[in-house]
Amino acid sequence: MGLFGKPGDVKPTMAAEPARPSPPAPPPSPALPGARAACLIGAKTTVKGELLGDEDVVVEGSVDGHIRISRDLRVGQGGSVKATIEAQSIVVSGEVVGDCVATTRVELHSTGRLTGNIRAPKIVIAEGAMFRGNSDMSSGRKDERKDKLAAS
């Protein structure tokens, strides 16, 4: 008997293919949302010495030495940095011991701890963050300040 009781209206049905499992999704990037790809220093990794580069860096492990990058540095909640840092922007959710110099901004999240001096045109310190040191929000570099003083 066919569809709706009419004889001969039955179309052969194909056996359904078993569902194939989809490949696992890649883990979410620890970089800032909407940010470009970053160099990741993993939670079980320690870097000692000088870190130089021209890409974003995310520290989930530890760095001991000096960091000089032309892009953004992010220290994750589990990250630990004992270094002088020079970067475009610095975001601290973990611990930093050392001076921070940023061309755009330094941001301390509520879980962040920074012991050292900050020099950046914009500084954001969230409630609950710990900061011990001095801050300098002047827009000029050392050379520009000397020129201004000499002109006075």
C-alpha positions in Angstrom: 0.0 0.0 0.0 1.3 3.4 -0.8 1.1 6.8 0.6 -2.4 7.9 1.6 -3.7 4.4 0.9 -3.0 4.5 -2.8 -1.4 1.4 -4.2 1.9 1.8 -6.1 2.8 5.3 -4.7 5.6 4.0 -2.6 9.1 5.3 -3.4 12.0 3.2 -2.2 13.7 4.8 0.7 17.4 4.8 1.1 19.0 3.7 4.4 20.2 6.7 6.4 23.9 7.1 6.6 25.2 6.9 10.2 26.1 10.3 11.4 29.8 11.1 11.2 31.2 12.7 14.3 32.3 16.3 13.6 35.9 17.1 14.2 36.5 18.7 17.6 36.5 22.5 17.7 39.8 24.2 18.3 40.3 25.4 21.8 39.5 29.1 22.2 42.5 31.5 21.8 43.7 33.0 25.0 44.3 36.3 23.1 42.1 39.3 23.5 38.7 38.9 21.8 38.9 40.1 18.2 42.7 40.3 18.5 45.2 38.9 16.0 47.0 35.6 16.7 49.4 35.7 19.5 52.6 34.0 20.7 51.6 31.9 23.7 53.9 31.1 26.6 52.1 28.1 28.1 51.3 27.5 31.8 54.1 24.9 32.1 56.7 27.0 30.3 59.4 29.2 31.8 61.4 31.7 29.8 64.6 33.2 31.2 66.4 36.0 29.4 65.4 38.6 26.8 62.1 38.3 24.9 62.0 40.4 21.7 59.4 40.4 19.0 56.8 42.1 16.7 53.7 40.1 17.6 51.2 39.9 20.5 52.4 37.8 23.4 50.3 36.0 26.0 52.1 34.8 29.1 50.3 31.9 31.0 53.6 30.5 32.3 56.5 32.5 33.7 59.1 35.0 32.2 62.2 36.2 34.0 64.4 38.8 32.3 63.4 41.5 29.9 60.5 41.8 27.5 60.6 44.2 24.6 57.8 43.8 22.0 56.2 46.3 19.6 52.7 44.8 20.0 50.5 43.9 23.0 51.5 41.8 26.0 48.9 40.0 28.2 49.8 38.3 31.4 47.1 35.7 32.1 45.7 34.8 35.6 48.3 32.1 36.1 51.1 34.0 34.5 54.1 35.4 36.3 56.5 38.0 34.9 59.7 39.2 36.7 61.0 41.6 34.0 61.2 45.1 32.7 58.4 45.3 30.1 58.3 47.5 27.0 55.2 47.0 24.8 52.5 48.8 22.9 49.9 47.9 25.6 50.2 45.7 28.7 47.2 43.8 30.3 47.9 42.2 33.6 45.6 39.5 35.1 48.4 37.6 36.8 51.6 38.9 38.5 54.2 41.3 37.3 57.3 42.4 39.2 59.2 45.0 37.2 58.7 48.3 35.5 56.2 48.6 32.7 56.5 51.0 29.8 53.6 51.1 27.2 53.1 53.4 24.3 49.3 53.2 24.5 48.0 51.8 27.9 48.6 49.6 30.9 45.6 47.8 32.3 45.4 45.8 35.6 42.4 43.5 35.9 40.9 42.7 39.3 43.1 39.6 39.7 46.2 41.5 38.6 49.2 42.3 40.8 51.9 44.7 39.7 54.9 45.7 41.7 57.0 48.3 39.8 56.7 51.6 38.0 54.2 52.3 35.2 54.8 54.7 32.3 51.9 55.0 29.8 49.5 57.7 28.6 46.6 55.6 29.8 46.4 53.5 33.0 43.4 51.4 34.1 43.4 49.8 37.5 40.3 47.6 38.2 38.8 47.3 41.7 40.6 44.5 43.5 43.8 44.8 41.6 47.1 45.3 43.5 49.6 48.0 42.4 52.7 49.1 44.3 54.9 51.6 42.6 54.8 55.0 40.8 52.9 55.9 37.7 53.8 58.4 35.0 51.1 59.3 32.5 53.0 61.9 30.6 52.6 61.5 26.9 56.2 62.3 26.0 59.3 60.2 26.0 62.3 61.1 28.1 63.9 63.0 25.1 60.8 65.1 24.5 60.6 66.1 28.2 64.2 67.2 28.1 63.5 69.3 25.0 60.5 70.9 26.7 62.5 71.8 29.8 65.3 73.2 27.7 62.9 75.4 25.7 61.5 76.9 29.0 
